[in-house]
Amino acid sequence: MKSLGMKYYVERIVKERNLQPSRIAIFLAMLQLWKEQKGRNPFQISRKKIMKLSGVKSIVTYHTCIAELKDRGLVEYRPSYHPKLGSSVKLK
């Protein structure tokens, strides 16, 4: 199956209604890591790296953003709970 391109995912996030800037920032940070991992889907992320890329400072906000992105059907998120392994994200 051919991977969808960056343009598709950017258009998808832009079309979402009433999405707060922090959610968009988290999603765009995920896109950056997805791109760095050559478009693999699913791909690995770390909370620390996503927070740094997105500018989100609060862990609570981070988790709230992830939950909303999941609820809106934009991503599948599987937390790792392992200190060295990143969580798995699949763009939808």
Salt bridges, closest charged atoms under 4 A:
GLU11 OE2 - LYS7 NZ 3.92
GLU16 OE1 - ARG72 NH1 2.71
GLU36 OE1 - LYS49 NZ 3.86
GLU68 OE1 - ARG23 NE 2.83
GLU68 OE2 - ARG72 NE 2.82
GLU76 OE1 - ARG78 NH2 3.96
GLU76 OE2 - LYS92 NZ 3.78
